[in-house]
Amino acid sequence: MDEDAKKTALRMIPYGMVVLTSKAKEGQEVGAATINWITQTSFSPPLVAVGVKADSTNHHHIRDTGVFAVNILGKDQLDLAFNFFKTHEREGDTIGGQQFEAGKETGCPLLLNSPAWWECRVVGEVAEGDHTMFVGEVVEAGVRSEDTAILMRDHNLNYGG
């Protein structure tokens, strides 16, 4: 296989960026990371699939608790996306300097400046390669403001290939 062609072709998939959040089974630890491998997979029940790096805090939490939350990023929130490219510790009701509230259904952080969010319970997973695909049923959702979601290609960013 032509590795350059494979990489270029796979990077043509249009990706958004979201902040995936999770919580520890016990204690106050939370996880938050910008991800882009996400898609809706069913209307009824509402299901989404997220690709989560196998050695990440979020992966560990999701495996332990069976829940996660997705925080949508608006088109002008590139700084927020970059903020969660790195690991942060919880400080009160903030993570990475961003205020959050605990989701009512999962307890996972919902970023207060995210235009929309949803909470999920894991209903399936595929563990292949360096990421696990968790399939989650949307059990709660909210919209704080209508905004256009951020897309990686609009900022000449790539992840994948």
C-alpha positions as CSV (number, residue, x, y, z in Angstrom):
1,M,0.0,0.0,0.0
2,D,1.1,3.5,-0.7
3,E,1.4,4.9,2.8
4,D,1.3,8.6,1.7
5,A,-1.8,8.0,-0.3
6,K,-3.5,6.1,2.6
7,K,-2.6,8.9,5.0
8,T,-3.8,11.7,2.7
9,A,-7.0,9.8,1.9
10,L,-7.9,9.1,5.5
11,R,-7.2,12.8,6.4
12,M,-9.9,13.8,3.9
13,I,-12.6,12.6,6.3
14,P,-14.2,15.7,7.7
15,Y,-13.8,15.9,11.4
16,G,-15.1,18.2,14.0
17,M,-13.5,18.6,17.5
18,V,-15.3,18.0,20.8
19,V,-14.2,17.7,24.4
20,L,-14.8,14.2,25.7
21,T,-15.2,14.2,29.5
22,S,-15.4,11.4,32.1
23,K,-15.2,10.8,35.8
24,A,-13.5,8.4,38.1
25,K,-15.6,5.6,39.7
26,E,-14.6,6.9,43.1
27,G,-13.3,10.2,44.2
28,Q,-13.3,13.6,42.4
29,E,-10.9,12.9,39.5
30,V,-12.3,13.8,36.1
31,G,-10.9,13.5,32.6
32,A,-11.2,15.9,29.6
33,A,-9.6,15.7,26.2
34,T,-10.2,17.1,22.7
35,I,-11.1,14.3,20.4
36,N,-12.3,14.2,16.8
37,W,-13.2,10.5,16.0
38,I,-17.0,10.8,16.7
39,T,-20.1,10.0,14.8
40,Q,-23.8,9.4,15.4
41,T,-24.7,5.7,14.6
42,S,-28.4,5.4,15.3
43,F,-31.6,7.5,15.6
44,S,-33.5,5.1,17.8
45,P,-32.1,4.6,20.3
46,P,-29.8,7.7,19.8
47,L,-26.3,6.2,19.7
48,V,-22.9,7.8,19.1
49,A,-19.5,6.2,18.7
50,V,-16.3,7.8,20.0
51,G,-12.7,6.7,19.4
52,V,-10.7,7.0,22.6
53,K,-6.9,6.6,22.9
54,A,-6.3,3.3,24.9
55,D,-3.7,4.8,27.3
56,S,-5.8,7.9,28.2
57,T,-7.5,8.9,31.5
58,N,-10.8,9.1,29.7
59,H,-10.4,5.5,28.5
60,H,-9.7,4.3,32.0
61,H,-12.7,6.2,33.4
62,I,-15.1,5.0,30.7
63,R,-14.1,1.4,31.2
64,D,-14.6,1.7,34.9
65,T,-17.9,3.7,34.9
66,G,-19.5,2.9,31.6
67,V,-20.4,6.6,31.1
68,F,-19.0,9.7,29.3
69,A,-20.1,13.1,28.1
70,V,-19.4,15.0,24.8
71,N,-19.1,18.8,24.8
72,I,-19.5,20.4,21.4
73,L,-17.1,23.1,20.5
74,G,-18.3,26.2,18.5
75,K,-16.5,27.5,15.4
76,D,-14.7,30.2,17.4
77,Q,-13.5,27.9,20.2
78,L,-10.2,26.8,18.8
79,D,-8.4,27.9,21.9
80,L,-10.6,25.6,24.0
81,A,-9.8,22.7,21.6
82,F,-6.1,23.4,22.0
83,N,-6.5,23.7,25.8
84,F,-7.7,20.1,26.1
85,F,-5.0,18.7,23.9
86,K,-3.0,18.4,27.1
87,T,-3.9,16.9,30.5
88,H,-5.4,19.0,33.3
89,E,-6.2,18.3,36.9
90,R,-9.6,19.2,38.4
91,E,-9.6,22.3,40.6
92,G,-12.9,22.6,42.3
93,D,-15.6,23.0,39.6
94,T,-13.0,23.7,36.9
95,I,-10.7,21.7,34.7
96,G,-8.2,23.3,32.5
97,G,-9.5,26.6,33.7
98,Q,-12.9,25.9,32.4
99,Q,-16.0,25.8,34.6
100,F,-18.2,22.8,34.5
101,E,-21.2,21.2,36.2
102,A,-21.7,17.5,36.8
103,G,-24.1,15.9,34.4
104,K,-27.4,14.8,36.0
105,E,-27.4,11.3,34.4
106,T,-23.7,10.4,34.4
107,G,-21.9,12.9,36.7
108,C,-19.4,13.6,33.9
109,P,-18.3,17.2,33.5
110,L,-20.4,19.4,31.2
111,L,-18.4,22.5,30.2
112,L,-20.4,25.7,30.9
113,N,-19.1,27.5,27.8
114,S,-19.9,24.6,25.4
115,P,-22.7,25.4,23.0
116,A,-24.2,21.9,23.3
117,W,-23.5,18.6,25.1
118,W,-24.8,15.1,25.7
119,E,-24.3,12.4,28.3
120,C,-23.9,8.8,27.3
121,R,-24.0,5.3,28.8
122,V,-21.8,2.8,27.1
123,V,-23.7,0.0,25.3
124,G,-20.8,-1.5,23.3
125,E,-17.2,-1.2,22.5
126,V,-14.6,-2.4,19.9
127,A,-11.1,-2.6,21.2
128,E,-8.8,-2.8,18.2
129,G,-5.5,-0.9,17.5
130,D,-4.4,2.0,19.7
131,H,-8.0,3.4,20.2
132,T,-11.2,1.8,21.5
133,M,-14.5,2.7,19.9
134,F,-17.1,3.2,22.6
135,V,-20.7,3.2,21.5
136,G,-22.8,5.3,23.9
137,E,-26.6,5.7,24.2
138,V,-27.4,9.4,24.6
139,V,-29.3,9.6,27.9
140,E,-29.4,13.4,28.3
141,A,-28.6,16.4,26.1
142,G,-28.7,20.1,26.2
143,V,-28.2,23.2,24.0
144,R,-26.9,26.5,25.6
145,S,-26.5,28.4,22.3
146,E,-26.9,27.5,18.7
147,D,-23.5,27.7,17.0
148,T,-21.7,26.1,14.1
149,A,-19.4,23.3,15.2
150,I,-15.7,23.7,14.7
151,L,-14.1,21.6,11.9
152,M,-10.5,20.6,11.9
153,R,-10.1,21.3,8.1
154,D,-11.1,25.0,8.7
155,H,-7.9,25.4,10.8
156,N,-5.5,23.2,8.7
157,L,-5.4,20.6,11.4
158,N,-5.0,16.8,10.9
159,Y,-5.4,13.8,13.2
160,G,-5.4,10.4,11.6
161,G,-4.1,8.7,8.5
